[in-house]
Amino acid sequence: MMKEICAQCLQRHRDPLTGTETVVFSCFNQDQEMDRVDFRTLRRRLSQNGVQEKLTKLWVDRCLQHPGERPAIAAE
């Protein structure tokens, strides 16, 4: 998997001693110091896809409950 490409995993860190802010790719560095993670920003970023994730879940549930309603795909 290609890392550091899409920037969906960008995570802001703040040094607790100096207050210096840095941005890291969390897909590349999944072991992060909890004292540095800006959880407020993380919560906002993760909630951005909430509506889309709920709609996808409802659609998948509907598809699984109603098998056979999908029209046949024409053979190529």
PyMOL Python script that loads the backbone (N, CA, C, O; Angstrom):
from pymol import cmd

cmd.read_pdbstr("""\
ATOM      1  N   MET A   1       0.842  -1.174   0.000  1.00  0.00           N
ATOM      2  CA  MET A   1       0.000   0.000   0.000  1.00  0.00           C
ATOM      3  C   MET A   1       0.892   1.243   0.000  1.00  0.00           C
ATOM      4  O   MET A   1       1.892   1.305   0.715  1.00  0.00           O
ATOM      5  N   MET A   2       0.520   2.206  -0.795  1.00  0.00           N
ATOM      6  CA  MET A   2       1.299   3.441  -0.856  1.00  0.00           C
ATOM      7  C   MET A   2       0.964   4.313   0.349  1.00  0.00           C
ATOM      8  O   MET A   2      -0.205   4.524   0.673  1.00  0.00           O
ATOM      9  N   LYS A   3       1.979   4.805   0.992  1.00  0.00           N
ATOM     10  CA  LYS A   3       1.767   5.623   2.179  1.00  0.00           C
ATOM     11  C   LYS A   3       2.149   7.063   1.894  1.00  0.00           C
ATOM     12  O   LYS A   3       2.949   7.348   1.003  1.00  0.00           O
ATOM     13  N   GLU A   4       1.565   7.958   2.662  1.00  0.00           N
ATOM     14  CA  GLU A   4       1.842   9.393   2.572  1.00  0.00           C
ATOM     15  C   GLU A   4       1.447   9.971   1.219  1.00  0.00           C
ATOM     16  O   GLU A   4       2.116  10.875   0.719  1.00  0.00           O
ATOM     17  N   ILE A   5       0.385   9.471   0.625  1.00  0.00           N
ATOM     18  CA  ILE A   5      -0.043   9.926  -0.681  1.00  0.00           C
ATOM     19  C   ILE A   5      -1.349  10.711  -0.598  1.00  0.00           C
ATOM     20  O   ILE A   5      -1.427  11.826  -1.115  1.00  0.00           O
ATOM     21  N   CYS A   6      -2.366  10.157   0.033  1.00  0.00           N
ATOM     22  CA  CYS A   6      -3.703  10.767  -0.002  1.00  0.00           C
ATOM     23  C   CYS A   6      -3.903  11.836   1.070  1.00  0.00           C
ATOM     24  O   CYS A   6      -4.794  12.674   0.933  1.00  0.00           O
ATOM     25  N   ALA A   7      -3.111  11.829   2.112  1.00  0.00           N
ATOM     26  CA  ALA A   7      -3.163  12.810   3.197  1.00  0.00           C
ATOM     27  C   ALA A   7      -4.422  12.709   4.052  1.00  0.00           C
ATOM     28  O   ALA A   7      -4.708  13.624   4.825  1.00  0.00           O
ATOM     29  N   GLN A   8      -5.178  11.623   3.932  1.00  0.00           N
ATOM     30  CA  GLN A   8      -6.347  11.452   4.808  1.00  0.00           C
ATOM     31  C   GLN A   8      -5.922  11.117   6.232  1.00  0.00           C
ATOM     32  O   GLN A   8      -6.709  11.253   7.169  1.00  0.00           O
ATOM     33  N   CYS A   9      -4.701  10.687   6.387  1.00  0.00           N
ATOM     34  CA  CYS A   9      -4.227  10.254   7.701  1.00  0.00           C
ATOM     35  C   CYS A   9      -3.432  11.336   8.429  1.00  0.00           C
ATOM     36  O   CYS A   9      -2.844  11.064   9.476  1.00  0.00           O
ATOM     37  N   LEU A  10      -3.404  12.548   7.898  1.00  0.00           N
ATOM     38  CA  LEU A  10      -2.621  13.600   8.551  1.00  0.00           C
ATOM     39  C   LEU A  10      -3.089  13.803   9.990  1.00  0.00           C
ATOM     40  O   LEU A  10      -4.285  13.903  10.263  1.00  0.00           O
ATOM     41  N   GLN A  11      -2.140  13.859  10.881  1.00  0.00           N
ATOM     42  CA  GLN A  11      -2.435  14.004  12.310  1.00  0.00           C
ATOM     43  C   GLN A  11      -1.567  15.101  12.892  1.00  0.00           C
ATOM     44  O   GLN A  11      -0.348  15.095  12.719  1.00  0.00           O
ATOM     45  N   ARG A  12      -2.196  16.044  13.585  1.00  0.00           N
ATOM     46  CA  ARG A  12      -1.433  17.129  14.208  1.00  0.00           C
ATOM     47  C   ARG A  12      -0.940  16.676  15.576  1.00  0.00           C
ATOM     48  O   ARG A  12      -1.686  16.097  16.366  1.00  0.00           O
ATOM     49  N   HIS A  13       0.317  16.949  15.832  1.00  0.00           N
ATOM     50  CA  HIS A  13       0.933  16.674  17.129  1.00  0.00           C
ATOM     51  C   HIS A  13       1.363  17.988  17.748  1.00  0.00           C
ATOM     52  O   HIS A  13       1.773  18.915  17.050  1.00  0.00           O
ATOM     53  N   ARG A  14       1.266  18.057  19.059  1.00  0.00           N
ATOM     54  CA  ARG A  14       1.720  19.229  19.803  1.00  0.00           C
ATOM     55  C   ARG A  14       2.634  18.746  20.913  1.00  0.00           C
ATOM     56  O   ARG A  14       2.249  17.915  21.736  1.00  0.00           O
ATOM     57  N   ASP A  15       3.845  19.274  20.928  1.00  0.00           N
ATOM     58  CA  ASP A  15       4.807  18.926  21.967  1.00  0.00           C
ATOM     59  C   ASP A  15       4.314  19.507  23.283  1.00  0.00           C
ATOM     60  O   ASP A  15       4.118  20.719  23.380  1.00  0.00           O
ATOM     61  N   PRO A  16       4.107  18.668  24.308  1.00  0.00           N
ATOM     62  CA  PRO A  16       3.573  19.162  25.585  1.00  0.00           C
ATOM     63  C   PRO A  16       4.518  20.118  26.318  1.00  0.00           C
ATOM     64  O   PRO A  16       4.069  20.919  27.139  1.00  0.00           O
ATOM     65  N   LEU A  17       5.805  20.044  26.034  1.00  0.00           N
ATOM     66  CA  LEU A  17       6.764  20.908  26.729  1.00  0.00           C
ATOM     67  C   LEU A  17       6.939  22.253  26.042  1.00  0.00           C
ATOM     68  O   LEU A  17       6.941  23.292  26.703  1.00  0.00           O
ATOM     69  N   THR A  18       7.085  22.242  24.730  1.00  0.00           N
ATOM     70  CA  THR A  18       7.373  23.488  24.004  1.00  0.00           C
ATOM     71  C   THR A  18       6.146  24.078  23.313  1.00  0.00           C
ATOM     72  O   THR A  18       6.141  25.262  22.977  1.00  0.00           O
ATOM     73  N   GLY A  19       5.106  23.271  23.098  1.00  0.00           N
ATOM     74  CA  GLY A  19       3.924  23.752  22.383  1.00  0.00           C
ATOM     75  C   GLY A  19       4.099  23.754  20.869  1.00  0.00           C
ATOM     76  O   GLY A  19       3.206  24.196  20.146  1.00  0.00           O
ATOM     77  N   THR A  20       5.223  23.272  20.389  1.00  0.00           N
ATOM     78  CA  THR A  20       5.489  23.231  18.956  1.00  0.00           C
ATOM     79  C   THR A  20       4.555  22.239  18.286  1.00  0.00           C
ATOM     80  O   THR A  20       4.400  21.108  18.747  1.00  0.00           O
ATOM     81  N   GLU A  21       3.932  22.671  17.190  1.00  0.00           N
ATOM     82  CA  GLU A  21       3.019  21.802  16.451  1.00  0.00           C
ATOM     83  C   GLU A  21       3.718  21.234  15.226  1.00  0.00           C
ATOM     84  O   GLU A  21       4.437  21.939  14.518  1.00  0.00           O
ATOM     85  N   THR A  22       3.494  19.947  14.990  1.00  0.00           N
ATOM     86  CA  THR A  22       3.984  19.274  13.799  1.00  0.00           C
ATOM     87  C   THR A  22       2.844  18.445  13.227  1.00  0.00           C
ATOM     88  O   THR A  22       1.876  18.130  13.920  1.00  0.00           O
ATOM     89  N   VAL A  23       2.975  18.100  11.956  1.00  0.00           N
ATOM     90  CA  VAL A  23       1.978  17.257  11.302  1.00  0.00           C
ATOM     91  C   VAL A  23       2.685  15.990  10.844  1.00  0.00           C
ATOM     92  O   VAL A  23       3.753  16.048  10.234  1.00  0.00           O
ATOM     93  N   VAL A  24       2.075  14.838  11.145  1.00  0.00           N
ATOM     94  CA  VAL A  24       2.657  13.555  10.761  1.00  0.00           C
ATOM     95  C   VAL A  24       1.633  12.757   9.959  1.00  0.00           C
ATOM     96  O   VAL A  24       0.428  12.986  10.062  1.00  0.00           O
ATOM     97  N   PHE A  25       2.132  11.825   9.166  1.00  0.00           N
ATOM     98  CA  PHE A  25       1.270  10.890   8.472  1.00  0.00           C
ATOM     99  C   PHE A  25       1.043   9.705   9.411  1.00  0.00           C
ATOM    100  O   PHE A  25       1.965   8.923   9.642  1.00  0.00           O
ATOM    101  N   SER A  26      -0.158   9.561   9.952  1.00  0.00           N
ATOM    102  CA  SER A  26      -0.397   8.496  10.919  1.00  0.00           C
ATOM    103  C   SER A  26      -0.422   7.118  10.276  1.00  0.00           C
ATOM    104  O   SER A  26      -0.257   6.118  10.975  1.00  0.00           O
ATOM    105  N   CYS A  27      -0.625   7.034   8.948  1.00  0.00           N
ATOM    106  CA  CYS A  27      -0.559   5.727   8.285  1.00  0.00           C
ATOM    107  C   CYS A  27       0.874   5.198   8.293  1.00  0.00           C
ATOM    108  O   CYS A  27       1.090   3.986   8.322  1.00  0.00           O
ATOM    109  N   PHE A  28       1.836   6.088   8.268  1.00  0.00           N
ATOM    110  CA  PHE A  28       3.242   5.696   8.273  1.00  0.00           C
ATOM    111  C   PHE A  28       3.735   5.445   9.695  1.00  0.00           C
ATOM    112  O   PHE A  28       4.509   4.517   9.931  1.00  0.00           O
ATOM    113  N   ASN A  29       3.292   6.266  10.637  1.00  0.00           N
ATOM    114  CA  ASN A  29       3.735   6.175  12.026  1.00  0.00           C
ATOM    115  C   ASN A  29       2.522   5.897  12.914  1.00  0.00           C
ATOM    116  O   ASN A  29       1.926   6.818  13.471  1.00  0.00           O
ATOM    117  N   GLN A  30       2.163   4.618  13.039  1.00  0.00           N
ATOM    118  CA  GLN A  30       0.972   4.282  13.804  1.00  0.00           C
ATOM    119  C   GLN A  30       1.224   4.215  15.305  1.00  0.00           C
ATOM    120  O   GLN A  30       0.278   4.225  16.093  1.00  0.00           O
ATOM    121  N   ASP A  31       2.479   4.148  15.704  1.00  0.00           N
ATOM    122  CA  ASP A  31       2.819   4.162  17.131  1.00  0.00           C
ATOM    123  C   ASP A  31       3.158   5.602  17.507  1.00  0.00           C
ATOM    124  O   ASP A  31       4.283   6.061  17.309  1.00  0.00           O
ATOM    125  N   GLN A  32       2.162   6.308  18.054  1.00  0.00           N
ATOM    126  CA  GLN A  32       2.335   7.720  18.375  1.00  0.00           C
ATOM    127  C   GLN A  32       2.249   7.930  19.884  1.00  0.00           C
ATOM    128  O   GLN A  32       1.550   7.202  20.589  1.00  0.00           O
ATOM    129  N   GLU A  33       2.960   8.921  20.357  1.00  0.00           N
ATOM    130  CA  GLU A  33       2.908   9.253  21.781  1.00  0.00           C
ATOM    131  C   GLU A  33       1.587   9.970  22.068  1.00  0.00           C
ATOM    132  O   GLU A  33       1.284  10.986  21.443  1.00  0.00           O
ATOM    133  N   MET A  34       0.812   9.450  23.001  1.00  0.00           N
ATOM    134  CA  MET A  34      -0.512  10.012  23.300  1.00  0.00           C
ATOM    135  C   MET A  34      -0.444  11.451  23.779  1.00  0.00           C
ATOM    136  O   MET A  34      -1.376  12.225  23.562  1.00  0.00           O
ATOM    137  N   ASP A  35       0.657  11.814  24.430  1.00  0.00           N
ATOM    138  CA  ASP A  35       0.786  13.183  24.932  1.00  0.00           C
ATOM    139  C   ASP A  35       0.889  14.196  23.800  1.00  0.00           C
ATOM    140  O   ASP A  35       0.625  15.381  24.003  1.00  0.00           O
ATOM    141  N   ARG A  36       1.271  13.741  22.609  1.00  0.00           N
ATOM    142  CA  ARG A  36       1.468  14.650  21.485  1.00  0.00           C
ATOM    143  C   ARG A  36       0.248  14.733  20.556  1.00  0.00           C
ATOM    144  O   ARG A  36       0.115  15.702  19.808  1.00  0.00           O
ATOM    145  N   VAL A  37      -0.634  13.744  20.594  1.00  0.00           N
ATOM    146  CA  VAL A  37      -1.773  13.703  19.676  1.00  0.00           C
ATOM    147  C   VAL A  37      -2.785  14.789  20.030  1.00  0.00           C
ATOM    148  O   VAL A  37      -3.168  14.939  21.191  1.00  0.00           O
ATOM    149  N   ASP A  38      -3.208  15.535  19.034  1.00  0.00           N
ATOM    150  CA  ASP A  38      -4.243  16.552  19.207  1.00  0.00           C
ATOM    151  C   ASP A  38      -5.595  15.865  18.986  1.00  0.00           C
ATOM    152  O   ASP A  38      -6.075  15.785  17.855  1.00  0.00           O
ATOM    153  N   PHE A  39      -6.206  15.370  20.070  1.00  0.00           N
ATOM    154  CA  PHE A  39      -7.424  14.570  19.965  1.00  0.00           C
ATOM    155  C   PHE A  39      -8.627  15.382  19.477  1.00  0.00           C
ATOM    156  O   PHE A  39      -9.530  14.824  18.854  1.00  0.00           O
ATOM    157  N   ARG A  40      -8.649  16.657  19.745  1.00  0.00           N
ATOM    158  CA  ARG A  40      -9.757  17.494  19.268  1.00  0.00           C
ATOM    159  C   ARG A  40      -9.775  17.520  17.732  1.00  0.00           C
ATOM    160  O   ARG A  40     -10.823  17.344  17.110  1.00  0.00           O
ATOM    161  N   THR A  41      -8.615  17.739  17.142  1.00  0.00           N
ATOM    162  CA  THR A  41      -8.505  17.738  15.683  1.00  0.00           C
ATOM    163  C   THR A  41      -8.773  16.349  15.128  1.00  0.00           C
ATOM    164  O   THR A  41      -9.435  16.213  14.099  1.00  0.00           O
ATOM    165  N   LEU A  42      -8.272  15.320  15.791  1.00  0.00           N
ATOM    166  CA  LEU A  42      -8.493  13.948  15.356  1.00  0.00           C
ATOM    167  C   LEU A  42      -9.988  13.617  15.337  1.00  0.00           C
ATOM    168  O   LEU A  42     -10.476  13.014  14.382  1.00  0.00           O
ATOM    169  N   ARG A  43     -10.708  14.005  16.376  1.00  0.00           N
ATOM    170  CA  ARG A  43     -12.147  13.752  16.456  1.00  0.00           C
ATOM    171  C   ARG A  43     -12.890  14.438  15.308  1.00  0.00           C
ATOM    172  O   ARG A  43     -13.782  13.846  14.700  1.00  0.00           O
ATOM    173  N   ARG A  44     -12.520  15.688  15.015  1.00  0.00           N
ATOM    174  CA  ARG A  44     -13.161  16.416  13.911  1.00  0.00           C
ATOM    175  C   ARG A  44     -12.874  15.748  12.575  1.00  0.00           C
ATOM    176  O   ARG A  44     -13.766  15.616  11.736  1.00  0.00           O
ATOM    177  N   ARG A  45     -11.641  15.331  12.379  1.00  0.00           N
ATOM    178  CA  ARG A  45     -11.278  14.704  11.114  1.00  0.00           C
ATOM    179  C   ARG A  45     -12.012  13.386  10.921  1.00  0.00           C
ATOM    180  O   ARG A  45     -12.493  13.098   9.824  1.00  0.00           O
ATOM    181  N   LEU A  46     -12.103  12.584  11.974  1.00  0.00           N
ATOM    182  CA  LEU A  46     -12.769  11.296  11.862  1.00  0.00           C
ATOM    183  C   LEU A  46     -14.270  11.436  11.663  1.00  0.00           C
ATOM    184  O   LEU A  46     -14.893  10.563  11.057  1.00  0.00           O
ATOM    185  N   SER A  47     -14.857  12.504  12.154  1.00  0.00           N
ATOM    186  CA  SER A  47     -16.307  12.682  12.006  1.00  0.00           C
ATOM    187  C   SER A  47     -16.698  13.199  10.630  1.00  0.00           C
ATOM    188  O   SER A  47     -17.885  13.210  10.303  1.00  0.00           O
ATOM    189  N   GLN A  48     -15.744  13.625   9.816  1.00  0.00           N
ATOM    190  CA  GLN A  48     -16.057  14.150   8.490  1.00  0.00           C
ATOM    191  C   GLN A  48     -16.704  13.113   7.593  1.00  0.00           C
ATOM    192  O   GLN A  48     -17.529  13.463   6.750  1.00  0.00           O
ATOM    193  N   ASN A  49     -16.356  11.864   7.749  1.00  0.00           N
ATOM    194  CA  ASN A  49     -16.910  10.806   6.908  1.00  0.00           C
ATOM    195  C   ASN A  49     -18.099  10.102   7.548  1.00  0.00           C
ATOM    196  O   ASN A  49     -18.568   9.091   7.025  1.00  0.00           O
ATOM    197  N   GLY A  50     -18.590  10.613   8.659  1.00  0.00           N
ATOM    198  CA  GLY A  50     -19.655   9.945   9.402  1.00  0.00           C
ATOM    199  C   GLY A  50     -20.909   9.700   8.594  1.00  0.00           C
ATOM    200  O   GLY A  50     -21.449   8.594   8.621  1.00  0.00           O
ATOM    201  N   VAL A  51     -21.390  10.706   7.874  1.00  0.00           N
ATOM    202  CA  VAL A  51     -22.622  10.557   7.103  1.00  0.00           C
ATOM    203  C   VAL A  51     -22.425   9.525   6.000  1.00  0.00           C
ATOM    204  O   VAL A  51     -23.279   8.661   5.797  1.00  0.00           O
ATOM    205  N   GLN A  52     -21.318   9.609   5.295  1.00  0.00           N
ATOM    206  CA  GLN A  52     -21.058   8.663   4.212  1.00  0.00           C
ATOM    207  C   GLN A  52     -20.956   7.231   4.743  1.00  0.00           C
ATOM    208  O   GLN A  52     -21.456   6.303   4.107  1.00  0.00           O
ATOM    209  N   GLU A  53     -20.317   7.043   5.893  1.00  0.00           N
ATOM    210  CA  GLU A  53     -20.189   5.709   6.468  1.00  0.00           C
ATOM    211  C   GLU A  53     -21.550   5.158   6.882  1.00  0.00           C
ATOM    212  O   GLU A  53     -21.811   3.967   6.705  1.00  0.00           O
ATOM    213  N   LYS A  54     -22.424   6.006   7.432  1.00  0.00           N
ATOM    214  CA  LYS A  54     -23.767   5.552   7.822  1.00  0.00           C
ATOM    215  C   LYS A  54     -24.589   5.169   6.606  1.00  0.00           C
ATOM    216  O   LYS A  54     -25.283   4.153   6.626  1.00  0.00           O
ATOM    217  N   LEU A  55     -24.523   5.977   5.532  1.00  0.00           N
ATOM    218  CA  LEU A  55     -25.254   5.653   4.316  1.00  0.00           C
ATOM    219  C   LEU A  55     -24.754   4.347   3.694  1.00  0.00           C
ATOM    220  O   LEU A  55     -25.550   3.536   3.221  1.00  0.00           O
ATOM    221  N   THR A  56     -23.453   4.149   3.696  1.00  0.00           N
ATOM    222  CA  THR A  56     -22.890   2.909   3.153  1.00  0.00           C
ATOM    223  C   THR A  56     -23.362   1.711   3.953  1.00  0.00           C
ATOM    224  O   THR A  56     -23.703   0.677   3.379  1.00  0.00           O
ATOM    225  N   LYS A  57     -23.385   1.839   5.282  1.00  0.00           N
ATOM    226  CA  LYS A  57     -23.855   0.746   6.130  1.00  0.00           C
ATOM    227  C   LYS A  57     -25.310   0.420   5.826  1.00  0.00           C
ATOM    228  O   LYS A  57     -25.668  -0.751   5.705  1.00  0.00           O
ATOM    229  N   LEU A  58     -26.152   1.441   5.702  1.00  0.00           N
ATOM    230  CA  LEU A  58     -27.565   1.206   5.391  1.00  0.00           C
ATOM    231  C   LEU A  58     -27.730   0.533   4.033  1.00  0.00           C
ATOM    232  O   LEU A  58     -28.555  -0.367   3.877  1.00  0.00           O
ATOM    233  N   TRP A  59     -26.944   0.972   3.050  1.00  0.00           N
ATOM    234  CA  TRP A  59     -27.034   0.390   1.715  1.00  0.00           C
ATOM    235  C   TRP A  59     -26.608  -1.076   1.724  1.00  0.00           C
ATOM    236  O   TRP A  59     -27.275  -1.915   1.118  1.00  0.00           O
ATOM    237  N   VAL A  60     -25.510  -1.394   2.402  1.00  0.00           N
ATOM    238  CA  VAL A  60     -25.050  -2.781   2.474  1.00  0.00           C
ATOM    239  C   VAL A  60     -26.084  -3.632   3.202  1.00  0.00           C
ATOM    240  O   VAL A  60     -26.383  -4.741   2.761  1.00  0.00           O
ATOM    241  N   ASP A  61     -26.634  -3.136   4.304  1.00  0.00           N
ATOM    242  CA  ASP A  61     -27.675  -3.873   5.025  1.00  0.00           C
ATOM    243  C   ASP A  61     -28.874  -4.149   4.126  1.00  0.00           C
ATOM    244  O   ASP A  61     -29.414  -5.255   4.130  1.00  0.00           O
ATOM    245  N   ARG A  62     -29.290  -3.153   3.358  1.00  0.00           N
ATOM    246  CA  ARG A  62     -30.443  -3.320   2.465  1.00  0.00           C
ATOM    247  C   ARG A  62     -30.142  -4.370   1.403  1.00  0.00           C
ATOM    248  O   ARG A  62     -30.977  -5.227   1.113  1.00  0.00           O
ATOM    249  N   CYS A  63     -28.950  -4.299   0.827  1.00  0.00           N
ATOM    250  CA  CYS A  63     -28.564  -5.271  -0.207  1.00  0.00           C
ATOM    251  C   CYS A  63     -28.546  -6.695   0.346  1.00  0.00           C
ATOM    252  O   CYS A  63     -28.929  -7.635  -0.350  1.00  0.00           O
ATOM    253  N   LEU A  64     -28.110  -6.854   1.573  1.00  0.00           N
ATOM    254  CA  LEU A  64     -28.056  -8.187   2.168  1.00  0.00           C
ATOM    255  C   LEU A  64     -29.444  -8.706   2.543  1.00  0.00           C
ATOM    256  O   LEU A  64     -29.659  -9.918   2.574  1.00  0.00           O
ATOM    257  N   GLN A  65     -30.382  -7.814   2.824  1.00  0.00           N
ATOM    258  CA  GLN A  65     -31.734  -8.220   3.197  1.00  0.00           C
ATOM    259  C   GLN A  65     -32.600  -8.533   1.985  1.00  0.00           C
ATOM    260  O   GLN A  65     -33.583  -9.264   2.107  1.00  0.00           O
ATOM    261  N   HIS A  66     -32.259  -7.998   0.825  1.00  0.00           N
ATOM    262  CA  HIS A  66     -33.082  -8.167  -0.363  1.00  0.00           C
ATOM    263  C   HIS A  66     -32.289  -8.799  -1.505  1.00  0.00           C
ATOM    264  O   HIS A  66     -32.102  -8.179  -2.552  1.00  0.00           O
ATOM    265  N   PRO A  67     -31.827 -10.025  -1.305  1.00  0.00           N
ATOM    266  CA  PRO A  67     -31.072 -10.645  -2.409  1.00  0.00           C
ATOM    267  C   PRO A  67     -32.005 -10.958  -3.578  1.00  0.00           C
ATOM    268  O   PRO A  67     -33.193 -11.218  -3.382  1.00  0.00           O
ATOM    269  N   GLY A  68     -31.478 -10.932  -4.751  1.00  0.00           N
ATOM    270  CA  GLY A  68     -32.261 -11.244  -5.922  1.00  0.00           C
ATOM    271  C   GLY A  68     -32.949 -10.041  -6.550  1.00  0.00           C
ATOM    272  O   GLY A  68     -33.502 -10.166  -7.643  1.00  0.00           O
ATOM    273  N   GLU A  69     -32.937  -8.895  -5.909  1.00  0.00           N
ATOM    274  CA  GLU A  69     -33.578  -7.710  -6.460  1.00  0.00           C
ATOM    275  C   GLU A  69     -32.657  -6.991  -7.437  1.00  0.00           C
ATOM    276  O   GLU A  69     -33.097  -6.116  -8.182  1.00  0.00           O
ATOM    277  N   ARG A  70     -31.424  -7.347  -7.432  1.00  0.00           N
ATOM    278  CA  ARG A  70     -30.461  -6.715  -8.317  1.00  0.00           C
ATOM    279  C   ARG A  70     -30.646  -7.249  -9.742  1.00  0.00           C
ATOM    280  O   ARG A  70     -30.719  -8.463  -9.933  1.00  0.00           O
ATOM    281  N   PRO A  71     -30.721  -6.384 -10.722  1.00  0.00           N
ATOM    282  CA  PRO A  71     -30.869  -6.885 -12.099  1.00  0.00           C
ATOM    283  C   PRO A  71     -29.628  -7.639 -12.543  1.00  0.00           C
ATOM    284  O   PRO A  71     -28.517  -7.348 -12.101  1.00  0.00           O
ATOM    285  N   ALA A  72     -29.830  -8.594 -13.406  1.00  0.00           N
ATOM    286  CA  ALA A  72     -28.714  -9.391 -13.913  1.00  0.00           C
ATOM    287  C   ALA A  72     -27.780  -8.512 -14.740  1.00  0.00           C
ATOM    288  O   ALA A  72     -28.228  -7.629 -15.471  1.00  0.00           O
ATOM    289  N   ILE A  73     -26.502  -8.759 -14.618  1.00  0.00           N
ATOM    290  CA  ILE A  73     -25.500  -8.014 -15.383  1.00  0.00           C
ATOM    291  C   ILE A  73     -25.291  -8.742 -16.705  1.00  0.00           C
ATOM    292  O   ILE A  73     -25.070  -9.953 -16.729  1.00  0.00           O
ATOM    293  N   ALA A  74     -25.361  -8.004 -17.792  1.00  0.00           N
ATOM    294  CA  ALA A  74     -25.183  -8.609 -19.108  1.00  0.00           C
ATOM    295  C   ALA A  74     -23.768  -9.145 -19.261  1.00  0.00           C
ATOM    296  O   ALA A  74     -22.807  -8.488 -18.862  1.00  0.00           O
ATOM    297  N   ALA A  75     -23.637 -10.317 -19.828  1.00  0.00           N
ATOM    298  CA  ALA A  75     -22.314 -10.909 -20.068  1.00  0.00           C
ATOM    299  C   ALA A  75     -21.611 -10.154 -21.182  1.00  0.00           C
ATOM    300  O   ALA A  75     -22.234  -9.710 -22.146  1.00  0.00           O
ATOM    301  N   GLU A  76     -20.326 -10.020 -21.033  1.00  0.00           N
ATOM    302  CA  GLU A  76     -19.549  -9.288 -22.050  1.00  0.00           C
ATOM    303  C   GLU A  76     -19.189 -10.191 -23.187  1.00  0.00           C
ATOM    304  O   GLU A  76     -18.537  -9.758 -24.137  1.00  0.00           O
TER     305      GLU A  76
END
""", "prot")
cmd.dss("prot")
cmd.show_as("cartoon", "prot")
cmd.util.cbc("prot")
cmd.orient("prot")
